């Protein structure tokens, strides 16, 4: 059971995060200042730094929120024997949020390309997604459903790269192409391979 102090801390963190996201969408990442976030969230400037070390850390928190959501919605994707289908269901959940929040995703992707610090903050997010995919692959290998000669972490890195590369291309094309279809085709290539049988 959480204490009142813990709840208040979580509420303040969410308030700061939501205010920042709103401002990033309206003004872009670079134009949004800590003072603007402080005013929008109605908290002291110093309070922001108690919860987030920088603007980049606020932006990186988005990724952590998405991974947390994937875990919370595990029953929606973690069933059946097909590793490929599990991966595609995870992509689907993530893409629902991406499509609903296109303006923010555009800010996130463009800012990540310009600011190395954001990518550094997001490294753990990337690793956690990669590890989730690696765990699924390893489980399928143990059950004899996937070839065991491939390193699960290397294959998982490919699946992670498919996701982020497709997201980047989708943003570059102003959301004008079918994100899920492109991801599905790329994932099929990974799972089925290019060799003629």
Buried (B, 14 or more C-beta within 10 A) or exposed (E): EEEEEEEEBEEBBEBBBEBBBBBBBEEEBEEBEBEBBBEBBEBEEEBBEEBBEBBBBBBBBBBBBBBEEBEEBEEEBBEEEBBBBBBBBBBBBBBEBBEEBBEBBBBBBBBBEEBEBBBEBBEEBBBBBBBBBBEBBBBBBEEEEBEEEEEBBEBBBBBBBBBBEBBBEBBBEEBEEEBBEBBBEBBEEBBEEEEEE
